[in-house]
Amino acid sequence: MSLTEVKRIEEYLETALQLNNRPAKYYYLAAILKYDYYLSNGLLCHPSPDELLYLAEGKEYDAWEVERLLQTVRVRDPDLLSTIRKHEAVKL
């Protein structure tokens, strides 16, 4: 993925959050993007994936939507994947 593509996805996420900032899935996707692109390439990012996961804790979730996201977006870090799934388990 190129930086241009990442920036475009971030713009889409910002728009989605402006329209409705309640779904946790947007924060999860942002965390995945920050981790898999920025941190994997040695770049700084703000907010960090951990900050985004923290923000997701207080948001609405739909287990089906989150699982759909995780099936669609490749998450290379098993710890990040586990953390997102643990957030779901805590909310059930």
C-alpha positions as CSV (number, residue, x, y, z in Angstrom):
1,M,0.0,0.0,0.0
2,S,1.3,3.5,-0.8
3,L,1.2,6.5,1.5
4,T,-1.3,8.1,-0.8
5,E,-3.7,5.1,-0.4
6,V,-3.2,5.2,3.4
7,K,-4.0,8.9,3.5
8,R,-7.1,8.4,1.4
9,I,-8.3,5.7,3.8
10,E,-7.7,8.0,6.7
11,E,-9.8,10.7,5.0
12,Y,-12.6,8.2,4.6
13,L,-12.3,7.2,8.2
14,E,-12.4,10.9,9.3
15,T,-15.6,11.4,7.3
16,A,-17.2,8.3,8.7
17,L,-16.3,9.4,12.3
18,Q,-17.7,12.9,11.6
19,L,-21.0,11.3,10.4
20,N,-21.2,8.8,13.3
21,N,-18.4,8.4,15.9
22,R,-20.1,5.7,17.9
23,P,-19.2,2.5,16.1
24,A,-16.0,0.8,17.5
25,K,-15.2,-0.7,14.1
26,Y,-14.0,2.7,12.8
27,Y,-11.5,2.9,15.6
28,Y,-10.4,-0.7,15.1
29,L,-9.8,0.0,11.4
30,A,-7.8,3.1,12.2
31,A,-5.7,1.2,14.7
32,I,-5.0,-1.6,12.2
33,L,-4.0,1.0,9.6
34,K,-1.7,2.9,12.0
35,Y,-0.1,-0.3,13.1
36,D,0.3,-2.1,9.8
37,Y,1.4,1.0,7.8
38,Y,2.9,3.6,10.1
39,L,4.6,1.5,12.8
40,S,5.6,-1.3,10.5
41,N,7.4,1.3,8.3
42,G,9.1,3.0,11.3
43,L,6.9,6.1,11.1
44,L,5.4,8.0,14.0
45,C,1.6,8.2,14.2
46,H,-0.9,10.1,16.2
47,P,-3.1,8.9,17.6
48,S,-1.3,5.6,18.2
49,P,-3.0,2.2,17.7
50,D,-3.2,1.8,21.5
51,E,-4.9,5.2,21.8
52,L,-7.4,4.2,19.1
53,L,-8.1,0.8,20.8
54,Y,-8.7,2.7,24.1
55,L,-11.2,5.0,22.3
56,A,-13.0,2.0,20.9
57,E,-13.6,0.6,24.4
58,G,-16.4,3.1,25.0
59,K,-18.0,2.8,21.6
60,E,-20.8,0.8,20.2
61,Y,-19.8,-2.5,18.6
62,D,-21.4,-5.0,16.4
63,A,-19.6,-8.3,16.7
64,W,-20.7,-9.3,13.1
65,E,-19.3,-6.0,11.6
66,V,-16.1,-6.3,13.5
67,E,-15.5,-9.9,12.4
68,R,-16.4,-8.9,8.9
69,L,-13.8,-6.1,9.1
70,L,-11.2,-8.6,10.4
71,Q,-12.0,-11.0,7.6
72,T,-11.7,-8.3,5.0
73,V,-8.6,-6.4,6.2
74,R,-5.4,-8.4,6.7
75,V,-4.1,-8.0,10.2
76,R,-0.5,-9.1,10.3
77,D,0.0,-8.8,14.0
78,P,-1.6,-11.6,16.0
79,D,-1.4,-9.5,19.2
80,L,-3.4,-6.7,17.6
81,L,-5.9,-9.2,16.3
82,S,-6.2,-10.7,19.7
83,T,-6.7,-7.4,21.4
84,I,-9.5,-6.4,19.0
85,R,-11.2,-9.7,19.6
86,K,-10.8,-9.4,23.4
87,H,-12.5,-6.0,23.2
88,E,-15.5,-7.8,21.6
89,A,-15.5,-10.5,24.3
90,V,-15.4,-8.0,27.1
91,K,-18.5,-6.2,25.6
92,L,-20.5,-9.4,25.2
